[in-house]
């Protein structure tokens, strides 16, 4: 069982930045592909970004390309989401997710691919 704990959320003005972290309990963290998703009030949870287990491949939702960067540190069992140029429409609860990956460069954008989820961290962007 992989436990994921997100941190780094908060309140920020439009144009500002935040960095989210997701710490995993799994010792074989480097075997898991990771993803970030978000759920805005009254909306379904959607894909934000994903990274392969090696960190060599990433994928982003069109709405965040060029503003968000996903990265990971396998030695620290942690995945990050650097969010720049934040907009009010980025306001949401952000979740990290993990899935065991047989391929070192596979990324997964669909929620059913993920087996483990964190509890989420709130990000609020004011205009």
N, C-alpha and C positions, 0 to 999 in steps of 0.2 A: 504494500500500500504506500503510495507516494503522497506525502502531505506537502501542500503548497501554501505559502504565506506571503501575501502581497503587502507592500508598504510604499510610502512615498506620495500617496494621494493628498489632496488638499484643495485649497481655494487659490485661484490666481486670476489676475486681470488678463483680458484679451491681449495677445501678443507676447505673453510671458511663457515661461518654461517650467516643466516639472520632469523629474525622473522617477519612474516607478521601478521597484525591485520585486522580484519574486524568488524567495528562498525555498529550495526543495530539500526534503528530508532524505531523499534517496541517494545512497552512496554511489550508485551507478548512474548518476545524473547524466553523464556523457552519452548514455544509451538512449536518451529521450529527446525527441523533437519537442519544441515548445511553441506556444502561441499566446497571443494576447487577444482578448475579445472585449467588447464593451456593450453595456445596455443602458440606453437613455430612458428617462422616465416615460412610461407608457408605450415603449417600443420593444421590439424583440432584440435579443442579444445578437451582435454582428461581429464579424471578423475584423481585426485591426492589423495584426502583423504575425509573422511566423518565422521561425529559424530552425535550421536543421541541427541535428545533434552535434555535428562538428563545428557549427557556426559559419560554415562556408557558403551557405545558401539562405537567402531571406526572401520574404514575399510580403507585400503591403496592400492594404485596401487602397483604392484610388483616392479616397478622401483624405488620406494621411501621407501619401507619397511626397517626399521632399521635405516633410515637416517632422515626421517621427522616425526614430531609428531603434531597431531591436538588436540586442547584442547579448552575449552570454559569457560567463566565466565558469568554466567547468571545474576549475580548482576550488571555487567557492560555492558550487552548486546553486548558482544564481543566474537568472535571466533579467534583463533590464529593458525598459522602454523609455527612451529619451524623447520627450515631447516638446517641440519648439513651435513658436508662432501659434500658440493655442487660440482657439476660437470658441465662442459660446456654444456652438454646436458640438464641440468635443466633450461637453458636460455629460458624464455618465459614470456608472460603476464599471470599473475595469477589472477584468478577471484574467489570471494566467491559467494555462492549461498545459498538460503534459501527456505525451503518448510514447510508448516504446516504439523505436524505429529500427528497422533492420538495415536501412540504407543510410549511410553517413551524410548524404546530401538531400534527403527527402524533406520536403516541407508539406504541411497539411493546413488547409484553410477552412475545412468543414468541421463544424462542431462535433458531429458523430465520430470523427476520427480520434477524438481525445478521450482518454480514460479517466483522467484526474483533473480536478478543478480546485482553485483556491476560493476563498470566501469573498473576494472582491475588495477593492478600495475605491472610495468616492473621489472623483475629480470634478471640480466645479470651476467653470470659467465665466467670469462676469464681463459684461460689455462696458 
